[in-house]
């Protein structure tokens, strides 16, 4: 205990005089040294501003804290394109569906296209499915802007011989392709551009040139249609 008390007393003893002479006080005024140093390194034209600069105070308490960016927790209205692709919403399993399961979708599409074109009304006004009919432009515009999810299409002509004769119900209508399921329960991706399709509904047979349908359904429904002269393949 005596050794511990003796050691604690030495801790609080003043420093020797030779060490005190070399220690710089905590609040020592260094202004003369700073002024001399600045005068030696700055050009003479800036010497007159040294005194004013040394009198200035620079409070550090005014520095603002960096605020963290907080993400909005408000839910999004819909999924982004990247999220939809990540979830696999644009992918169809080639052998994962059955043709019979697509028949109710086809029945809904027949009701949809009939109400869209208003066949009973235009037939009362003399529509005979000829280009000379007054309702011809109305019907062709409706067919161009229609949604073909659920329509049963058949490839009647194509630059690619392996595509001819493919028939099925459309499960997905993309910008450049129709994804159709056939009666053999196989989903096939048919490019639009090189193909001519036939479409049957309400006793009418329509010919669809795929190269004029190479747009997304949402864009096609509002797109302004220009007059085309369809050329044969």
C-alpha positions, 0 to 999 in steps of 0.5 A: 500500500505504501508503494502505491501511495508513493507512486500516486503522489509522484503522478501529481508532482509538478514537472521538473523546471527543464521540462516546463521550459520546453512545454508550450502552454495550452492557450499560448498565443501563437499569433506572432509566429503565424503572422511571421510565417504568413509574411514569409510565404505570402506575396507583399501585396497580400500582407495588408490583409493578414491582420484582418484575417487573424481577427476573424472567427470561424465558428464550427458550430454552424456546420450542418449535419449531413442528412440521410436520404430516406427512401419513400415507403409509399407503394408503387402503383405497378411493377416496372418492366425489370420487375415483371421480367424478373418474375417471369411474366413474359415467359410461357412454358412451351408444354405448360398449358393445355388448349382446352384451358384457352377455349374460355379465353377464346369465347370471351374474345369472340364476344369482345370483337363482336361488340367492338365492331358492332356487327348486328348494327353495321349489317343492318346498314348494308355491310357486306364485307366489301371495300366499297361498303361505307363501314369498311374503314370503320371495320378495318380500323377496329380490327387493327386496333383490337386486342388479339389475346384469345383470338384463334389465328392460322398462318395461311402464307409465310416466307418461311415454309415451316410456319405455314399451317400453324394454328392456335389461340393467341396467349401473348401478343408482343411487338413482333410475335404471336405466342399461340397454343395449338390443339397439340397443347404446344405453345409456339412463337410465330413472328408477325412480319413474314406471315399472313394470318386468317381470322374467323368470327361470326361467319367472316374470314379476315386476312391479317398481314402481320408486318402491319401489326408489328407494334405493341397492343397498347400502342396499336390501340391509339396509333394513327393508321396510315393508308397502306396498299398491302403487297402479296408475299 
